[in-house]
Amino acid sequence: MTTKPTAIGYLRRDISGISQNWHETQIRSLAQRLGYTLSKTIVFGPRTHDPIARLITAARNAAARAVITPCLWHFSSHLPAELIAECDLITITPHHTYTRRPPPPVGDSLGSRTPMA
């Protein structure tokens, strides 16, 4: 039997407002539809100190392959590159997956190439 990959949900209380319960339901539903086990949903407020770092820590602790969020507004409308370096980011509206990129192979950076003689 194969185990499903783990995901965590993320939203900001101030962005969701009265739709918070609906957003949490959407996160659970999408996780299930995509074949993830939803470990938990992290809810932060507008005054949460360093929410991206805290979300990354939670994702690492849960061994999450993905973070599911209602939309990018929960990240102040920008892509959190440091999060995407750790795991995939899936938005519900619009439905999109921002896939993490694997690190380049060792010795494959532009600075390590030797010039041709």
C-alpha positions, 0 to 999 in steps of 0.5 A, a space after each residue: 500500500 502506498 502512502 499519500 503525500 502530505 499537504 498543509 493548508 494555509 490562510 490568513 484570517 484577515 483575508 478570509 474574513 467570514 469565508 474562513 470556514 468555506 476556505 478551510 473546506 475548499 482546502 480539505 476538498 482539494 487536498 483529497 481530490 489531488 491525493 494528499 493527506 491534509 496534515 493541518 491548516 495553518 491560520 495566521 493573522 495580520 500581525 503574525 511575525 514572519 509568517 512565511 518562515 513559520 509556514 516553512 517550519 510547519 511544512 518541514 515538520 509535517 514533511 509536507 510536499 505541498 501547501 494549499 491556499 485559497 489564493 495568492 492574496 494570503 501571501 500579500 499577492 506575491 509568490 513566496 519563493 522561499 516557500 516554493 523552494 521547499 514544497 509546491 504551492 497550490 492555489 484554489 482560485 485560480 487553480 494553479 500549482 507553483 512547483 518547487 524546483 530541484 537544486 541544480 546538480 553540484 558543479 553545474 552553476 554558471 560560475 563553475 564552468 571553465 572557459 574554453 581555451 
